[in-house]
Amino acid sequence: MKIAAYRYQGQAGVGRLSADGRQIEPFQLSAAEAALGALPIVEAHAAGRPLPATGMAIALDQVQLLAPIPRPRRNIFCVGKNYHAHAREFAGSGFDSSARPGADIPADPIIFSKVPECVIGPKDTIRIPVGVSEAIDYEAELAVIIGRGGKGITAADAMQHVWGYTIVNDVTARDWQGRHSQWLMGKSFDTFCPMGPWVVSADEMDGQATQVRCFVNGEERQNASTRDLIFDIPKLIETLSAGITLYPGDIIATGTPVGVGIGFKPPKYLVSGDVVRVEIDGIGAIENPVR
């Protein structure tokens, strides 16, 4: 099941993508529920409640796709340095405040977060904050959507708590990330979390064995399998839930592969006019212009 949030004829809606991917079957939701995107559907499905009835299908090309969860209820959980090659790439970049000599590969997951307000849709514009930072980088990532919540979830049981997946681009102001010796601010500028194009339920794809790719102006920059994660999805859920209760709709961005802009000599930061495309097998693609 693929669930999209969209705008059609000036109204927000949420719907199920048809099997052929050409139409959206809108759920009958109140305006307040529709404003939450896929969240009410994830909650109902995870709780075993019937899904809302659907109305007449709308052609996909007639709607404006929004982020599937336009405003997460709390910060997005993110994971730093979670692919081996990227961990080495980042440790050598000069921007890694967590780097320790001889310890490029972390022993435990590095968790940070992005504020909900930085989320934008799958085709929306990434805005460079001129005068604030121009060291803007891309990070293609698979994001996990929690279904059934809980605390103290074991790795063995963790996948039972996964509702599904989506794509995020963990856009980052590298100079702020380095200057402030923490990652929240440089990760959370307005427009710094493109998401979409929809959420995909876990029964439709294997998030533990899918391919993540990123292109800038058609040039492939990142291409890796989630099989290469240092800390897999069960380990991330076990770690987070040890002391934090997870709730339906929580989002965990699982980390980015090698190939980010700071990995090049000199760095290849995003500039106005660039177009960033992130693809993940089993989900689809998001493509965001930079201004």
N, C-alpha and C positions, 0 to 999 in steps of 0.2 A: 504494500500500500504506500502510495506517495501522496503526501498532503501538502498543498500549497496555500500560501496566503497571497491575496491579490487585491487589486483595485479595479472595479468594473463600473463604468458609468458613474464615477464619482463616489462609489460606495465600497467600503472594505468588505472582503469576503474570504471564506476559507472553503476549500474544496478538495475532492479526491481526483487525482489525475487518472484519466481513462487508460485502459490497457494499451491502446495504441499511442498514447502520449500526445494526442491532438486536442483533447477536450478536458475541461474541468467540470466535475459534477459538484455543484455548490451545496454545502451543508446548510441546513436551516438553523441559523444561529441568530441571537440578538445582536444588535450593534455593539454592545459592550463585550460580548463573547468574541465576535469577529475581530475586534481590535486586538485581541490576544493572539491572533494567528492560530497556529496548529496546537497551541497549549491545551485548550478544552478537549480536543480530540485525543491527544496523548493521554490526558488524565482519565477520560472516559474509557479508553481502550485498555489502559493499564489496570484500571479498577474492575474490568470485566462488565462495564455497563454498556448498554446498546449505544451505538453511534447515532447521532442525529440523522433524521431523514434528509435525503438529497433532493434537489430540484432539477429543473431542466438544464442540460449540459450547455456550457459556454465554450466556444472555440478558444483554445489556448492563446492564439495570436491576437485575440480581442481584449486580453486583460494585461494589466501591468503587474508583473510579479513583484511581491514585497518579500522581505526577509520572512522565512516561515515562522519564526518566533520574533516578531518585530521589536518587542521590548521584554527581554527575559526578566523574570521576577527578581533575580539577583545576579550578581557578577558571574561572568563566564569563567569557569575554572580552566586554566591553561597549564600546559606542561612544557618546560624548557628543556632543550638539549636531549631530545628523546629518540634521535636516530644517531647511530655511532658516528657516521661521517660528518653529520652536521655538528655534533658535540665537539669534534676536533676542529672543524671549521670555525665555530664560534669562539672556542677557547683561544684560538690564535688570532682573533680579530682585533683584540684590544678593547672590546666593548663588554666583555664578560666579567662582571663584578663577582661572580661566584667561582671563577677559575682558581684552581689551586695547582701548584707545580706537580706534575706527574699524575694529576687526577682529572684528565680531560673528560673521562666518562663518569657521570655521576653514580654514586653508590645507591642513592635513593631518588625517587622522583622529585624534581624541582617544580613546585607549584606556585603560580602567580595568578592574577586575574585581570579581566578587562571589564570596565563598567558597562551596564546594559545600554546606556545611551549612545555608545559608539557603533551600534549595529546599524547597518544599511542593507538595502536589497541587492539582489544578484546582478543588477545592471546599473546601480546607482554610482555616483561619482565619488571617488576618493579625493578628498581635498587636502592639498599641501598647505599647512599653516604658515604662509609666507611671513617672515620676520620672527617666527617662533622656532621652526626647524625646517631644514631642507634635506636632512639625512634620512629620507623616508624609504623604508624597505618593505618587501613583501614576504609572506610566509604562508604557503599553501598547507592546509591541514584538514584532516578528517575530524569531525566533531561527533561525539557520542551524545545522544539524547536519552536521559534517564526516564524510565517508565515507572516501575514500582520503586518507591523510595525505600529508605532504610538507613540504619546505622550499624556499624560493626559487620558489614557485609564481607564475607570471605571471598577470596579469589575463585574458589570452586563454585560459588553460587552467583558470582557477579554478573555473568551474562544473562541471567534470568531477570536482572534489573535494567537491562538495556532495552529501551523501546525502539531505537533506531539511530539514524545517522543523517548528517548534513555536511555541507562544505563551509568552511570559514577561511578567510584570508586574514591572518593575524598581523595586520599592518603595524609597523613599528617606527617610532622616531628614535634612531640609533643613538644620536647625541644625548638625548634626554635619558635613554636607558643607561648609558655609561656615566653621565654626569651625576645622576642622583643615586647611583648604586642600588637601585631597585627598579622594578619593571612596570609598576602600575601606571604611572603617568605617561611614559613613552609609548605604552600599548593602548592607551584609552582615549586618545584625542578623538574628537568628533570625526565620524566616517571611517574609523580605523578597524571596523569589523564587518566587511562584506560577508553576507551569509545567503545560502540557498543552494539551488533554486527552489528546493522543497525539502521536506524531511522524508526519509525512506525507512519503512519499518524493517526490523531486524530479520524478519522471515524472508525478505527479498534480496538480501545481500550479506556477505560475510565481511564485516568490518575489520576482521583480523587478518584478512588476506585479500586486500584490494590495492589498486595502484593509484598513487597521488602524483599529479603532474602540474607544473606551472609554466606558463609562457608569458613573456613580456614582448609585446609587439611581434608576436609570432615566433620568437626565439625561445626554444625550450631551455628553461633554467633549472627545473627540478623534476625528477622522475624517480620514484622509489615505491616500494611495497610496504604496507603496514606490517608485513611479516618481519620487517627489519627494526621495529620499535625496540628500544632498550627495555622499556617497561610496557608490557602489553596492557590491553584494556582491562582485564580482570585485576591486574596489579594496581592500576590507577584507581579503580573503584574501591578496592580494598583499602588503599592508602588514604584516600579522601574520606571514606565513610568511617574510618577508625575513630575519629573524634568529631566529625561533622555529619549531621543527618542530611542525607540526600533526598530531594523531593522530585516528584514527576515534573518533567520539563527542564530540569537542570541540564546544563550543557558543559561538556568536557572537551576542550580542544586538545588533541592528543600529541601535538608537536609537529615540527616541520622538518622535511628532509634537507640534505645538503643542496647547495645551489642558491642560497639567498644572496642579496646584493653585496653584503659586507664580505662575502667569501671571495670576491674578485679583487684583483690588484690592478688599478685602483677600484674602489667599490663602485658598483653599478646601482646607484640610488634611483628611485623613481623621479621622473620629471614630468612637468605638464605636457600633455599630449600622449603620454604612454597609455597603453591598454594592457591590463593584467588579466589573464585567463587562468582559472584553476579548474582542473578536471579531476574527478574521482570516479573510477569504474563502479557501476552499480547505482550511481547517483545522477551524474550529469556534469554540468559546468556552470560556473559564474564568470562573468566578464565585466570588468569595471574600468572605465576611463579614469585618468588622473588629471586633475586641474589644479 
